[in-house]
Amino acid sequence: MKRTLLFVLSALLVLSLFAPAIYAEEKITLTVLNYFDLTAPNASREITEIWEEFERRNPHITIIREDLFNEPFHHKTEAYAAAGTLPDVIFMWPGGRSTTLHTKRLVKDLTPFIDEVRHEFSEAALMPQAGGYLAMIPTTLTASHVMYVNKGLLDSLGLEVPKTYEELVAMVPVLKNAGLDVVLMGAQDDWVIQSCLFSMIVGRLVGDEKMDEIIAGKAKFTDPEFMRALEFYKQLYDDGVLHRKIMNTTYGEVNGLFASGRAPFLIDGDWKTGNFLTDPDTGEALIPVDQQPNFIITVFPAIPGEINSNSTSTVAGVGYGMNANIPAGSAKEKAAWELIKWLNGKEAQTLRLETGGTTPSRVDVTSDNLEPLVQERLAFYGKVDVGTYVLDNVLAGDVYGPLNVGLQEIGLGLATPAEVAQRVQDAFDQWFAAQ
């Protein structure tokens, strides 16, 4: 009897000694909704060096990743949110397109988690977001408006980079006589014009202070300042700077058009840089390394009557949030945080710096392996004097949705600036009354 009792006690002691190790190796499966362009250069490198490397280092964690891009991603996010079936980890914006996740607190506040690594990040990246808390850790600071310039093409035509809108307009007949477009945009999806162009125009002609008044219901979209922004946007078409065919150009198609010299200017976000870089799998690039010094990254030239000069629209970058339904203190919560921490780690941000020139939110990221266009993107921020709002980051979807559509309709000649302003104000009034 004593011998049996001794054996049982010994067995329990052994189990107690190994229990922490067994718990630490508990198998965890994490589902992830990821925003990812699988056709982009360096896509395979990100999969290998970030996602597969995490699983290699954490063999007890299995990642089931769903990669979507552009509007399909946003539609799927809203569908998951409505059904209450959000993945464990989700790619998200600091506001705007991810407002539902923030304001309905569908993701956790990461403030309690960040303490251990807070010193590794710029404090500007850790400010409260749309829901009033830290729903995700931004990986970068993003300019939603930049103007890519094929300076080599301009030089061949005897033209210089325009400093004023009038100088840009003066180029229109020269470029048309050469059989070229003036400004390219991949604006088939309606968010592109609003985020990459019109937000900058509003920043120049309306300003954040006036936009704050509009958002607070103390001013209107039909006021003269916002109307002036819409009217200037229409003038771009009247002056031949923009052509309505940009609404038929897909977001991916425009990359090749610009790289092949179809026009000297492309308006997009600073993230578009990554599409022109060298693909490590093929060794090819839309803009080869030896040609990249012929391209510069700047902002739209001075606009008549602007109250902010040399400005662009900026926002804290994207990042990853954690499903609020994951039990606190659970092994799954620990695994989800380890993944989010890895996705914002030095290795991941260094890779994104090298492959897309993203300005790191970490304070310890540098690299000597940067293509000229990446260096140009990093230098861009030193050229800008003011950063202003990105409209779909500060407006609710019920408001920026009608604006997005209205901007396309103005370009197509289907609506006037006054009609769009009133439509957006009506949408705002309805949204504001429901708050």
Helices and strands as residue ranges (DSSP letters): H 2-24, E 28-35, H 43-46, I 47-52, H 53-57, E 61-68, H 71-83, E 89-92, G 96-98, H 99-103, H 111-114, G 118-120, G 123-126, E 140-143, E 146-150, H 151-156, H 165-177, E 183-184, H 191-193, I 194-198, H 199-205, H 208-215, H 224-238, G 244-248, H 253-259, E 265-268, G 270-276, G 292-294, E 295-298, E 311-316, E 319-322, H 331-343, H 346-356, E 359-360, H 372-380, E 386-388, H 391-394, H 397-412, H 417-433
